[in-house]
Amino acid sequence: MEPTPARHPLRTGAALIGAVALMTACGGSDSGESSSPSTSSASTSSTSSSTSSDTPSESQPAAEAVITISDFEFSVPDAVPAGAEITVTNKDDVGHTVTADEGDTFDVQIGPGETKTFTAPESAGEYAFHCTPHPAMTSTLVVE
Amino acid sequence: MSRAGELTLRVAVAAALAVDCIVHLELADAIQLAAPGGIGGGALFRGQAIAAGVAAVLLLLTGRRFAYILAGLVALSAFGAVLLYSFVAVPAIGPIPSMYDPTWSDKKLISAVAEGLALLLAAIGSLATRRRTVSSRSRPR
């Protein structure tokens, strides 16, 4: 006797269950479980927590202020907004600092390969800074 | 070399080592920021400062050949290190951190000059005292 669909309830049941499962999966894809791309890309580098900001990264502003240290030279943006969070990345194999020439406006120590953040001064102006262990390394931070 | 000449040489070497000692002490905290790994650049600088200070005092007190040789070795270690780490990116070696620094500050330059001078003068002093030792031994009793 040849088998008929009625004689294979297991197969029919499995097919129905699979169809229901498929429909359920398709209907539940917009339940909000995907990660926010802004948060996942904001903190890819390690951040030390000594004197720098420890607040979790939220959505980054469009123009991110970054100072890069490479080959014993500072690369600074043209200008940063007053009070902006500035990220300092040290690409050298030795430690450096970003130390304001006058007063204690900012003084950040960045170990080899580290990344840290600090807050730009609230007052607009030009702030000359240097590296403490390497005084020949100098630059200026322009705050608008 | 006359006694006055040897005394002058002795004071000059000690003075150069004193400069080396003082500068290394002043820069120890800063170099620790730059070279925090291993035993730390600060510890190395303070060790160098102590060695230079001890060698200077020993030379001033004794004026002996071994003191000149010790002073020369201390000066050589510092002078060699500053030149090496200024021109070669030496990586960390065991407990000694990477201290590569191609920049030259005023203090670094002064220290390097003092170390070179100490090395040169200590070498002269070790030769001068050697001759004095030989001549004293050849004197009839």
Contacts between the chains, C-beta under 8 A, distances in Angstrom:
chain1	res1	chain2	res2	distance
A	72	B	101	7.6
A	72	B	102	6.0
A	72	B	103	5.8
A	93	B	89	7.3
A	93	B	91	7.0
A	93	B	98	5.0
A	93	B	100	6.7
A	94	B	34	4.7
A	94	B	35	6.0
A	94	B	98	5.8
A	94	B	99	6.9
A	94	B	100	6.1
A	94	B	101	7.0
A	95	B	33	5.1
A	95	B	34	4.7
A	95	B	35	6.9
A	95	B	36	5.8
A	96	B	33	7.7
A	96	B	34	7.0
A	97	B	33	5.9
A	109	B	33	5.7
A	111	B	36	6.0
A	112	B	37	7.5
A	112	B	98	7.4
A	132	B	30	5.3
A	132	B	33	6.0
A	133	B	27	7.9
A	133	B	30	4.1
A	133	B	31	5.8
A	133	B	33	4.9
A	133	B	34	3.7
A	133	B	101	7.6
A	134	B	34	6.8
A	134	B	101	6.2
A	134	B	103	4.8
A	134	B	105	7.4
A	135	B	103	7.6
A	135	B	105	4.5
A	136	B	103	3.8
A	136	B	104	6.4
A	136	B	105	5.9
A	137	B	103	6.3
